[in-house]
Amino acid sequence: MGGASYGGFSTLWVVTHTDRFKAAVSARPVSHLGGFYGSSDVGWSFGEGSIGAEPWEDADRFHRLSPASYAADITTPLRLIASTGDLRTPLEQAEQVFVRLRKMGKPVDLIVFHGEPHAVVVMGRPSNRLRHMRVVLDWFDRHLKA
């Protein structure tokens, strides 16, 4: 299973709530809504409209709706992909999950594209577009072989 951006968030949500997948790739995810609020180029306008409150009004809701809050429940091998030039879903969003899983000894890795934007697969350097596709395929090849 896999996805990017909101699909990256959705992938994290799914793997924190089920073990039915053999592998997952979460690219450019939102993992921690409180952090996203303060670090994303759209996070500050996201709270009230999408969550129904600002983080200081309902911190518990932001916590409950953040996949990073459930990282301990992940058993699926997970590859995270992020970019240092991504203003939409900053690198720290992937790092929130990566560090937690790594410290727990869970199967996880993090691929970082330096200087690339959120839309690395369509606006990134051609070599990184190709590398992005390869790291996704590599992860699934490694974990889905019978």
Protein Blocks (a to p, Z undefined) as FASTA:
>chain_A
ZZehjlmmmmmmmmmmcckbfbdcdehiafblklmmmmmmklmmmmmmmnopafklmmml
mmmmpmklmmmmpmbdcdddddfklmklgfklmmmmmmmmmmnopacdddddehiafklm
lmmcfklmmmmmmmmmmmmmmmmpZZ
